[in-house]
Amino acid sequence: MYVSRYDGYRPPLPPIGSALMRSHANWVHTYARWLEQAPEGPLQDSRRLLGVRTAFPPYVWHGEDFVRDWPHCHLDWSAAGRHGVVPLRPLSSEDAPRVKAHRKHARAGTLAPVLLWWVTALDGWLLLDGHDRAVAALAEELTPPCVVLTRVPEEEDWRRTADEVTDSHASRPARLAARPATPGVERQRETMLRAYADTLSSLPCEPARTYSWPLPGGAPAWDALAAAAMFQFPRD
């Protein structure tokens, strides 16, 4: 997939000063409030989850899946998907003044988290806020602290899926009960019940499809943007 980004992106969060970073704020609550107040933000009219994420595969931040090219890039998928990070503005250099200031916070453990948005069409995240903080953490060979915004299923959708899972599960305990009682059968029963419970508990927070907004100007505006972002070959 080829992706083209444009200058002029404005992050949805206000600037975060050093004093606030040192205060160890509850970043999830703070970011949630700021996102709700943002005049142009990513919140959609749906259920969403905002939470801290600390664990990523190493290739997400420290490999090629953290996009550094600007403004055009090519996103490549493997058999396991992609799960990369796409910045929405050019990245600053590691010796830029703001990055240097953030590197001190990274070393002190007081760096405010970056804000990521899980976008299903990209099978990865957009970097909504904290571009300089991300560069600073990576310059210190650290994984940037992250708060992740994800759209999750509406209640009627995940409950319908839960009913389908329950119907599929209903006959399995009886089939196991009909077999001779052995330690192996008991382990299978425990594994099955644990998997069933884990599946049900995860349904309300599973990532759901990310919707887009209508582009002002409709198809003509899209054609103009596509023409301005034309890559080397017209068929791209």
N, C-alpha and C positions, 0 to 999 in steps of 0.2 A: 504494500500500500504506500502510495506517495502522499505526503502531507505537506501543506504549505501554510505558513503562519504570516501574519502581517504586523507591522509596527503599530504602536498605539494601544497595546493591551493595558488595561487598568485592573489591578488586583482588587478583589472584593473586600479585603481587610485593610484597615488603616495601618500606617507605619507603627512599628513596635520598637519603642526606645529601650535603651539599656536598663533604665530603672525598672521598667515593667518586667523585663526578662529576669532581672535579679530578684524580683518579688515572688518568683515561683507561683505564678497565677495558675488557676484551674483552666488550662488552655482549651479544653473541650467546651466548657461552658462559655468561656470568653469568645471563642470563635463562633459558636452557635449564635450568640447574641449579635455579634458583628454581621454574620451572614444574613440574619433576619432583618437587620437594619440597612443592608446594602441596597442601593437603588438598582444596581445591575449586578445580580449575583447568579449563582448556579442552582439555587433552590427551585425545585419543581413542585407542582401541586400534587404531591404524592408522599408516601412514607419514605423517610430517609434515615440513615444511620450515620452518626458522626462519632468517631472513636479513635483512640490512640492505636497506632500500629508500630511495633518495634522490630519485628522479624521479617526479613525479606530474603529471597534467594540472592546470593552474592552478585549475580549478573545484573540485577535490577538497578542498583546504584553504582556498582564498581565495575561494570562491564559495558558492553556496547549498547545495552538496552536503555541506558540513560543517554538521551539524545543531546548531543552538543552542537550539531550542525544547525545553521540558521541561514535563510528562513525555510528552505526546503529540506526534507529528509525522507528517507525510505524506511518503512517499518517492516521488518521481516519476522515471520512466524516459524516456529519449530513445531514438531509434533505435539509438544506439551503446551503450545500457546506462546504468548509473548510476555506480558506482564512487565512492560517497560514504563519509563517516565518521560513524558514529552513536555518540556518547558514551553511557556507561552510568550516569552520574550528572550532576547539574546542574553547569554550568560556573561557575567562580568569576569574579569581576570582574577586570579587568586591574590594579586597584590593591589587590587582596587581598594580605596580607603574603607568603604563600608564592609567589604569582605574581610579586611584585616581586623576591623572592630568585632565582627561576628566570630572570627577565629578565636579571639580571646574568650568569648562566651562558650564556644565549643569546647575549648580546653578546660574551662571551669565547670562545665556541665550545666550552664544556665541558658543555653541557646533555645530560643523559642522554636517550636516545631514548624515545619513547612506544612502547607495545606495541599493535599492531593484530592483529586476527584476521580473515582473509578468510572471509566467510560467503556461500555461493553463493545462499542464499535471498534475501539482501539485495542481491546483486550489488555488494557493497561490504564495508567493514570495520567491525567493532565496535572501539571504543577501550577496550581492556581495562585499561590502566594509563598514567598520565601525563597526566591531564586538565589539571592545573595547568601542567605543562610545555608542553602543546600551546597553552594560552592564552598563556603567556609568549612562546613563539616567534612566534605570530601577532601579538601586540602589538608585537613588534620587526620585523614585516613579513618574517618568515622562515618557511620551510617547516619544520615540526617534524622533527627527526631521527627515523627510524622503524626499528623491528625488527618484521617481519611474520611471523605464524604462519599457515601454509597447510597444509591437508590435501592430500596428493598421492596418486596412484594406487598401489594395491598392485602388487608386482612382476609377478604373473601377469596383471594387467589391462593394464599398459603394454606388457608383452612381447607379449600377444595383439594389441594395437593395432599394435605394431611389425611383427608378421608380416603383418597386413592391409595396412599401408602398403607393405611390401616386395613383396608379391604384386601390388599395383596398379602399383608402379613397374617391375616386372621387364620388361615388354614395351616400355617407352618408349625405352630406348637402342637397341633393335634397329630400331624404326621410324625413328629419326633416322639410324641408320647406313645405312639403305636409300636415303636421299635423297642427292643429289649433295653432295659436300663443298664447302661454301662457308663464309666467315667467319660468316654469319648462323646456319647450322646448328650450327657449333662453339659460338657464344655460347649458343644454346638448350641445347645439351648441358651446358655448364658451369653454366648457371642451374638446369637440372633437377637435376643432381647436388648442387649446393649446397643447393637447397631440400629435397631428400631427406635430406641429412645433417643439416640444421638441424632438420627435423621429428623425426628419430629421436633426436637429442640432447636435444630438449626434452621428450619424452614422460615420462621419469621424474619431472620436476618440474612438470608441468602441474597446475593446481589441480583437485582432485577434489571431488565433492559433499560438503558439510558435513553431518554427521549431527547429530541432536539426541538428547537423553537423555530417557528416560521421566520424566514429571512425577510426583513423589510425590503420591499421592491420586487419580491417574487422571483420568477424565473429569469427575467432580464437582469436583475441584480446578480443572480448566481452566475449567469453567463459572463458578465463583466468581471467578476472575481476570478472565475476559472481562467479566463483569457489572460488576466494579469499574472496568474500563477503558472502559466504554461511552462512545462519542463522542456528539456532539450528536444524531445520528439513529440509531435502533435498528438500521437496516439497515447502518450502518457496521461 
